[in-house]
């Protein structure tokens, strides 16, 4: 049955997509988070308000060292793996049903073959819908988590700039180099990361 035999191939593609979501999540997050400078730049102490009105944060370094981002990435990775395992299990179970049908088709009556093929076709549609819904749910959750991450950093930086007297806080990253150069004396990444981690540590308690 050519139609039924193609089912598992389609399901396998769905499983691969689910597996890829978790793997791609980190790259996606790096690109959607505020940009910053090359990680090779040596951060210095945050300048006082009378020295600079504009400073910048290295988002590559920030994400690498921010504990909240690490925990968020781990949560999403674990959920992605669980979704992948679930889809693989359901796909393998369906594959076995298809194999059993193909093995016994010759001994079935015409009505039995028709009934079995209809049941397998319905199951194919159900599994495809399940795969699509699982992927959509994971992508929505990833987007929501990334938005929370952005808001958390943006809200902190707003208060940080007010406290320090900065008029503007730029970001820089290799993935999104909107700032081509920034003097190291304007790099406040180390101070921002420390304060973010301190705040997150208190929130976890």
DAQUI-V940410 format. One record per helix or strand. SS is the DSSP state (hx for helix, st for strand). FROM is the first residue (numbers start at 0). TO is the last residue. Records with the same first field share a line. If there is no record, write none. Layout:
SS: FROM-TO  FROM-TO
//
This chain:
hx: 1-4  6-31  58-64  66-106  109-163  183-185  188-203
st: 53-57  167-171  186-186
//
